[in-house]
Amino acid sequence: MVRGSQVPLVGGEAGPGCIQWTESGCEFTAKNTRCKPIESDPDLITLHAKGGEGDGKQTYRVLLAKKYSVPFSIDRDGTIWQYCDPGLLSCAHMGKGNGRSIGIEITSAVIPLDDPKTADNERRLFLRGGYTGLKARLFYGRGQHVELYRGVKRRVLDILPDQKAAIRSLVLTLLWEFPSVPRRLPRTEIKGTITGERLPDDWKGVAGHLHFQPSGFVDVHAHVDPSLDAFDELLLDLQ
């Protein structure tokens, strides 16, 4: 739903399902979080990874408790949850950029042991090749790969295929509804790759929260938000 009207997702019936706040009861408002009425058209779509594997209801509860909010989240099976109307409210999800950005949370542990208390374990697992056996099963069969963040290699869990398809469907739908957001990604000079470097604060397009955070990615226990493969399905559609 955008500006009070039902909007079909790109992909139609073959695309992901969407659970709206009118069905789930999970709604962000100006009263229960720091949402504010829209003052201008957005020029940014920001992807987040919440660092956990809970479903859309859990995402809502966690964000609500912290007074944060996003209009959308995406479950492991690709189901999209909508918590408010991005055409009417701006949500509190990225600090100074809240008023110009539409946020999407992606269910993913990203780095299974990113708690500072387990940083040494994570470092050892990284050096010997990552997570196998029970660890892999605990994280729903996600694969793993290495990405470069701020010049430092990090081993992260994959975004699941159904999630990538849902990200593409939702982002392309939002770009259609909000032409004020440029159809571009934060690419590197290498074809088909997304940068892990920080972007200028006024950058416009489709990016990740990590692209606007000032520091942290050289720290072994820092949260990667999100892993860069979240953009895979958009590489052919956007500049």
Secondary structure, 3 states (H helix, E strand, C coil): CECCECCCCCCHHHCCCEEEHHHHCCCCCCCCCCCEECCCCCCEEEEEECCECCCHHHHHHHHHHHCCCCCEEECCCCCEEECCCCCCEECCCCHHHHHHEEEEEECECCCCCCCHHHHHHHHHHHHCCCCCCHHHHHCCCCCEEEEEECCEEEEEECCCHHHHHHHHHHHHHHHHHCCCCCCCCCECCCCCCECCCCCCCCCCEEEEHHHCCCCCCCCCCCCCCCCHHHHHHHCCCCC
